[in-house]
């Protein structure tokens, strides 16, 4: 919940057009329209934490110890975005090789990737290895000033995806938070889970945190780049659909007890579970994961590889209404022989991500789908030529890049800047907290509102305004 026009000490809040007023026992009024804001200093003004508690209780006009909360006409946050596709660059991509190139830094910083290309937006250049994305720059914005200063994979992954530093409790990542606010308890009726990872779990931390197992992502397993995408629990490995049907028929033939008690309510429950399972394996869910239904030309454009086909699968998932999809794109932890790896990975990323943006746009889905590209950090701008690295790049959490597109984010913009070699942020630092808060706001989730949880803890969705938590502010310049 954002602070109102009063100063930080006032404890008076407004949220999306909701006015808060405190009526004291003596009849005087704090906050709200026409209230005397100068009269309530050092009085019983409500604190942010008290407000979170009251918000969680859903109280309107609730009397507590002589203090009454009077709400004006509530206005729900307007959600511009319905879904998120997170392209998680597992291991940390080099910002200076991709979206924040430094062609004049010299060979010790650029290696052989010392060329840049103009994009379709005047004044924006990116690495020359991304020619297809250069043609899509009007659809995305680049943040060149991401920072948190941590160089450890696990901690940095946690910070970037939760907006919090490690502490006593493990908080849920963005996918779990969106699943909580946009999942089955809030109108989602999809045939598959509201939070999906293509294809392997990230493995750095517990994505669901204290929300529990119900909010863990469904990891598909398999490889969408193969002829048959064998999805865990839906498309069985090495078993044809015909064989699955034959197995079911055999099961029913052998079910003598079920035949003898056709009206048994316990058996009816089992039959319902069986119908649901087979509907996943042979029904609409099976069709959802069947990429052979897509045109050959489109599949070729995405790239006939795991990442390219994962991008296509992500588009199919958000098109079917899935709120959050993570593409866990591994292979970016390039301590050794970095440039040899980039010769293969950058063209693959370029084709898959550029086609995803164009495909979403062509289908009218980009306006309602946030595409978020980022890793846990960047990579060291200075190349480690010496053995055993032989041209590698180290971890670099001091300064890195992220890309945001769709769902209410403007395209064709650059936020922030790094120094001449990409080592430090010199303009408009952006912290993971700021990026996540901006995404949540566009999704209609109040980033400063209460985070419901089974432990009953009094915590906000994100720790804006808490002591010691750095923030550069939400990304209003591209929202």
C-alpha positions in Angstrom: 0.0 0.0 0.0 1.5 3.3 -1.0 1.9 6.2 1.4 -0.6 9.0 0.9 0.3 12.7 0.7 1.1 13.0 4.4 4.7 12.5 5.4 6.3 9.2 6.4 5.6 9.7 10.0 1.8 10.3 9.6 0.8 6.8 9.0 -2.0 7.8 6.7 -2.5 5.6 3.6 -4.4 5.6 0.4 -4.5 2.7 -2.1 -5.9 2.9 -5.6 -8.5 5.5 -4.8 -9.3 4.1 -1.3 -9.3 6.7 1.4 -8.4 5.8 5.0 -9.6 7.9 7.9 -9.1 7.3 11.6 -11.9 8.6 13.9 -10.6 9.1 17.4 -12.8 8.5 20.5 -13.0 12.2 21.1 -14.6 12.7 17.7 -11.7 14.3 15.9 -10.8 12.8 12.5 -7.4 11.8 11.0 -7.1 11.4 7.2 -9.8 11.2 4.6 -11.3 14.1 2.6 -11.3 17.4 4.5 -9.3 16.0 7.4 -6.9 18.3 9.3 -3.6 16.5 8.5 -1.6 18.8 10.8 -3.6 17.8 13.8 -2.6 14.2 14.2 1.1 14.2 14.7 2.2 12.2 17.7 -1.3 10.8 18.1 -2.8 7.4 17.5 -2.1 7.2 13.8 -2.3 3.8 12.3 1.0 2.1 11.4 1.7 0.3 8.1 1.9 -3.1 9.9 -1.4 -2.5 11.7 -2.9 -1.7 8.3 -1.7 -4.9 6.8 -3.3 -6.8 9.7 -6.6 -5.0 9.2 -6.4 -5.5 5.4 -5.9 -9.2 5.9 -9.0 -9.3 8.1 -11.0 -7.5 5.4 -12.5 -5.1 7.9 -14.6 -2.1 6.9 -15.7 0.1 9.7 -14.2 -2.3 12.3 -13.9 -0.9 15.8 -10.6 -1.7 17.6 -10.0 -0.1 21.0 -11.9 3.1 20.1 -10.2 3.5 16.7 -12.5 3.0 13.7 -11.3 2.5 10.1 -13.7 4.2 7.6 -13.2 3.3 4.0 -14.3 5.3 1.0 -15.4 3.8 -2.2 -12.9 1.0 -3.0 -11.3 0.9 -6.5 -9.7 -2.4 -7.4 -6.2 -2.3 -9.1 -6.6 -2.5 -12.8 -4.7 -5.4 -14.3 -3.2 -4.7 -17.7 -1.4 -8.1 -17.7 -2.9 -11.6 -17.4 0.2 -13.7 -17.7 4.0 -13.8 -17.4 6.5 -15.6 -19.5 9.8 -15.6 -17.6 12.9 -16.4 -19.6 15.2 -17.4 -16.8 18.8 -17.2 -18.0 20.1 -19.8 -15.6 23.7 -19.1 -14.6 23.7 -15.5 -15.5 24.1 -14.0 -19.1 26.7 -11.5 -20.0 25.0 -8.1 -20.3 27.9 -6.7 -22.3 27.5 -9.3 -25.0 23.8 -8.9 -25.3 21.7 -5.8 -24.3 24.4 -3.5 -22.9 27.4 -3.8 -25.3 30.6 -1.8 -24.8 32.3 -1.9 -28.2 35.0 0.6 -27.3 36.1 -1.0 -24.0 38.9 -3.0 -25.7 39.6 -6.7 -26.3 40.0 -7.5 -22.6 36.4 -6.6 -22.1 34.7 -7.4 -25.4 36.7 -10.4 -26.7 35.7 -11.2 -30.2 32.1 -9.8 -29.6 33.1 -6.2 -30.2 30.4 -5.3 -32.8 27.0 -3.7 -32.2 24.0 -3.3 -34.5 21.3 -0.6 -34.5 17.8 -1.7 -33.6 14.5 -0.6 -35.1 14.4 2.1 -32.5 16.6 5.2 -33.1 19.5 5.4 -30.6 19.3 1.9 -29.2 22.1 -0.6 -30.1 22.5 -4.1 -28.9 25.1 -6.9 -29.5 25.6 -7.8 -33.1 24.9 -11.5 -32.3 21.2 -10.6 -31.9 20.0 -9.3 -35.3 16.5 -10.7 -35.0 15.9 -9.1 -31.6 17.3 -5.8 -33.0 14.2 -5.8 -35.3 11.9 -6.2 -32.3 13.3 -3.5 -30.1 10.1 -1.4 -30.4 8.4 -4.2 -28.4 10.7 -4.4 -25.4 12.5 -2.1 -22.9 16.1 -2.7 -21.7 17.1 -2.1 -18.1 20.8 -1.6 -18.0 21.1 -0.8 -14.3 20.0 -3.9 -12.5 22.0 -4.4 -9.3 22.1 -6.3 -6.0 25.9 -6.9 -5.6 25.7 -10.6 -4.9 27.8 -13.0 -6.8 26.6 -16.4 -5.4 24.1 -18.3 -7.6 21.7 -19.4 -4.9 21.5 -16.1 -3.0 21.3 -14.0 -6.2 18.6 -16.3 -7.7 16.5 -15.9 -4.5 16.9 -12.1 -4.4 16.0 -11.6 -8.1 12.9 -13.8 -8.0 11.6 -12.8 -4.5 12.8 -9.2 -4.1 14.1 -10.1 -0.7 17.3 -11.0 1.0 17.7 -14.4 2.7 16.5 -14.4 6.3 14.6 -16.5 8.8 11.8 -17.4 6.3 11.9 -18.5 2.7 9.6 -16.3 0.7 7.8 -17.4 -2.5 9.2 -16.4 -5.9 7.3 -14.4 -8.4 5.7 -17.5 -10.0 4.3 -18.7 -6.7 3.0 -15.3 -5.8 1.2 -14.9 -9.2 -0.2 -18.5 -8.7 -1.5 -17.4 -5.3 -3.2 -14.3 -6.5 -4.2 -15.5 -10.0 -4.7 -19.3 -9.5 -7.5 -21.6 -8.7 -8.8 -19.6 -5.7 -9.2 -16.6 -8.0 -11.0 -17.8 -11.0 -8.4 -19.8 -12.9 -10.0 -22.9 -14.4 -7.2 -24.2 -16.6 -6.6 -27.8 -17.2 -3.0 -27.6 -16.2 -1.3 -25.9 -13.2 -1.2 -22.1 -13.0 2.6 -22.0 -12.6 4.6 -24.1 -15.0 8.3 -24.5 -15.6 9.7 -25.6 -18.9 11.3 -28.0 -18.5 13.5 -28.7 -15.4 13.1 -27.1 -11.9 15.6 -24.3 -11.2 17.1 -26.0 -8.2 18.5 -22.9 -6.6 15.9 -22.5 -3.8 12.3 -23.5 -2.9 10.1 -21.6 -5.4 7.0 -21.9 -3.2 8.7 -20.9 0.0 6.4 -20.8 3.0 3.3 -21.0 0.8 3.9 -24.7 0.7 3.8 -27.5 -1.9 0.5 -26.4 -3.5 2.3 -23.4 -5.0 5.3 -25.2 -6.4 5.6 -25.1 -10.2 4.7 -28.0 -12.4 7.9 -28.9 -14.1 7.1 -30.6 -17.4 10.3 -32.6 -17.8 10.9 -33.9 -21.3 12.1 -31.8 -24.3 9.8 -29.9 -26.5 12.5 -29.9 -29.2 12.1 -33.7 -29.6 9.6 -35.2 -32.0 7.4 -36.1 -29.0 7.3 -33.8 -26.0 7.1 -36.3 -23.2 5.5 -34.2 -20.4 5.7 -35.7 -16.9 2.4 -37.3 -15.9 0.7 -36.4 -19.2 2.7 -37.9 -22.1 4.3 -41.2 -21.0 7.8 -41.9 -22.2 7.8 -44.7 -24.8 4.1 -45.3 -24.6 1.8 -44.4 -27.5 -1.7 -42.9 -26.9 -3.2 -46.1 -28.4 -1.4 -48.2 -25.8 -2.6 -46.0 -23.0 -6.2 -46.5 -24.2 -5.7 -50.3 -24.3 -4.3 -50.3 -20.8 -7.4 -48.5 -19.6 -9.7 -50.9 -21.3 -7.8 -53.8 -19.7 -8.0 -52.2 -16.3 -11.8 -51.9 -16.7 -12.1 -55.5 -17.8 -10.3 -56.8 -14.7 -12.3 -54.5 -12.3 -14.7 -57.2 -11.1 -15.3 -55.5 -7.8 -16.2 -52.2 -9.4 -18.7 -54.0 -11.7 -20.3 -55.8 -8.7 -20.8 -52.4 -6.8 -21.6 -49.9 -9.5 -23.3 -47.5 -7.1 -20.6 -47.5 -4.4 -19.8 -43.8 -3.7 -16.1 -44.6 -2.9 -15.7 -46.2 -6.3 -17.4 -43.2 -7.9 -14.7 -41.0 -6.4 -12.0 -43.2 -7.8 -13.7 -43.2 -11.2 -13.7 -39.4 -11.2 -10.0 -39.3 -10.4 -9.3 -41.8 -13.2 -11.3 -39.7 -15.7 -9.3 -36.6 -14.7 -6.0 -38.5 -15.1 -6.9 -39.8 -18.5 -8.3 -36.5 -19.7 -4.8 -35.1 -19.0 -3.1 -37.9 -20.8 -5.5 -38.2 -23.8 -7.7 -35.1 -23.8 -7.3 -31.4 -24.1 -4.2 -31.2 -21.9 -2.5 -33.7 -24.2 -3.4 -31.6 -27.2 -2.1 -28.5 -25.4 1.4 -30.0 -25.3 1.3 -31.3 -28.8 3.5 -28.9 -30.8 2.9 -30.9 -34.0 -0.3 -28.9 -34.3 1.7 -25.7 -35.0 2.8 -24.8 -38.6 6.2 -26.1 -39.6 7.3 -22.7 -40.7 6.6 -21.2 -37.3 8.3 -24.0 -35.5 11.4 -23.5 -37.7 11.3 -19.7 -36.9 11.4 -20.4 -33.2 14.3 -22.8 -33.7 14.3 -26.6 -33.6 16.0 -26.8 -30.3 14.9 -27.0 -26.6 14.8 -23.2 -26.0 13.1 -22.3 -29.3 10.3 -24.9 -28.8 10.0 -24.0 -25.1 9.2 -20.4 -26.2 6.6 -21.8 -28.6 5.2 -23.9 -25.8 5.1 -20.9 -23.5 3.0 -19.0 -26.0 0.6 -21.9 -26.2 0.3 -22.0 -22.4 -0.5 -18.3 -21.9 -2.9 -18.5 -24.9 -4.7 -21.2 -22.9 -4.8 -18.9 -19.8 -1.9 -20.1 -17.7 -0.9 -17.1 -15.5 2.9 -17.9 -15.1 5.3 -19.8 -17.3 9.1 -20.0 -16.6 11.5 -21.1 -19.4 14.5 -22.4 -17.4 17.1 -21.7 -20.0 20.3 -23.3 -18.8 23.9 -23.0 -20.1 24.8 -19.4 -19.2 27.3 -20.1 -16.4 30.3 -19.6 -18.7 33.4 -19.5 -16.5 35.4 -21.3 -19.2 35.5 -20.8 -23.0 32.7 -18.3 -22.9 32.9 -17.1 -26.4 32.8 -20.6 -27.9 29.5 -21.1 -26.0 28.2 -17.8 -27.1 28.6 -18.7 -30.8 26.0 -21.3 -30.3 23.8 -19.9 -27.5 23.3 -16.3 -28.8 21.8 -17.2 -32.2 19.6 -19.7 -30.5 18.3 -17.2 -28.0 17.9 -14.5 -30.7 15.6 -16.7 -32.8 13.5 -18.1 -30.0 12.9 -14.8 -28.1 12.4 -12.6 -31.2 9.9 -15.1 -32.6 8.1 -15.2 -29.3 7.7 -11.5 -29.2 6.4 -11.3 -32.8 4.1 -14.3 -32.4 2.6 -12.9 -29.2 2.1 -9.6 -31.0 0.6 -11.2 -34.1 -2.0 -13.0 -31.9 -2.9 -10.0 -29.9 -1.4 -11.5 -26.7 1.6 -9.2 -26.1 -0.6 -6.5 -24.6 -1.7 -8.9 -21.8 1.5 -11.0 -21.5 4.6 -9.8 -19.7 7.8 -11.2 -21.1 10.7 -11.0 -18.5 14.2 -11.9 -19.6 16.9 -12.0 -16.8 19.3 -14.2 -15.0 20.4 -14.0 -11.4 23.2 -11.6 -12.3 25.4 -10.6 -15.2 28.9 -11.8 -16.0 32.2 -10.1 -15.3 32.9 -7.5 -18.1 36.6 -8.2 -18.0 37.5 -11.4 -19.7 39.6 -14.0 -17.8 42.0 -15.1 -20.5 44.3 -17.0 -18.2 44.2 -20.7 -17.5 42.1 -22.6 -16.5 39.4 -20.1 -17.7 40.7 -19.7 -21.2 38.5 -16.8 -22.1 35.7 -17.1 -19.4 33.6 -14.6 -17.6 32.9 -14.6 -13.8 29.8 -13.8 -11.8 28.8 -10.1 -11.7 25.9 -8.9 -9.4 27.1 -5.3 -9.2 25.6 -4.4 -12.6 23.5 -6.4 -15.1 20.6 -6.2 -17.6 17.0 -7.3 -17.8 14.5 -7.0 -20.5 10.7 -6.4 -20.1 8.1 -6.5 -22.8 4.3 -6.5 -23.0 1.6 -6.6 -20.4 1.6 -2.8 -20.0 5.4 -2.2 -20.3 6.4 0.2 -23.0 8.7 -0.9 -25.8 11.6 0.9 -27.4 13.0 2.3 -24.1 16.2 2.1 -22.1 16.2 2.4 -18.3 19.4 3.3 -16.5 23.0 3.1 -17.6 26.3 1.4 -16.7 29.8 2.8 -16.9 32.0 2.6 -20.0 33.0 -1.0 -19.3 29.8 -2.3 -17.8 31.2 -2.7 -14.3 29.0 -0.5 -12.2 25.6 1.3 -12.4 26.0 5.1 -13.0 22.4 6.0 -13.6 19.0 5.0 -12.2 19.8 1.8 -10.1 17.0 -0.8 -10.4 16.8 -3.4 -7.7 14.9 -6.7 -8.1 12.3 -5.4 -5.7 11.6 -2.6 -8.1 11.2 -4.8 -11.1 9.0 -7.3 -9.4 6.8 -4.6 -7.8 6.3 -3.1 -11.3 5.2 -6.5 -12.7 2.9 -7.2 -9.8 1.3 -3.8 -10.2 0.6 -4.4 -13.9 -0.9 -7.8 -12.9 -3.3 -6.1 -10.6 -1.4 -7.4 -7.5 -0.7 -4.7 -4.8 3.0 -5.1 -4.2 2.7 -3.5 -0.8 -0.5 -5.2 0.2 -0.7 -8.3 2.5 0.7 -11.6 1.4 -1.7 -14.3 2.5 0.1 -17.4 3.9 -0.7 -20.5 5.8 1.5 -19.4 8.7 -0.6 -16.4 9.4 2.4 -14.1 9.2 1.9 -10.4 8.9 4.0 -9.7 5.8 3.6 -7.6 2.7 4.0 -9.0 -0.8 7.2 -7.0 -1.2 9.2 -5.1 1.5 8.9 -1.6 0.1 9.8 1.0 2.8 11.2 -1.5 5.2 14.4 -0.5 7.0 17.6 -1.4 5.1 15.8 -2.5 1.9 17.2 -0.6 -1.1 14.8 0.6 -3.8 15.1 2.9 -6.8 11.3 3.0 -7.2 9.0 1.2 -9.6 9.6 1.4 -13.3 7.1 4.2 -14.0 9.1 5.4 -16.9 8.1 2.3 -18.9 4.7 1.6 -17.4 
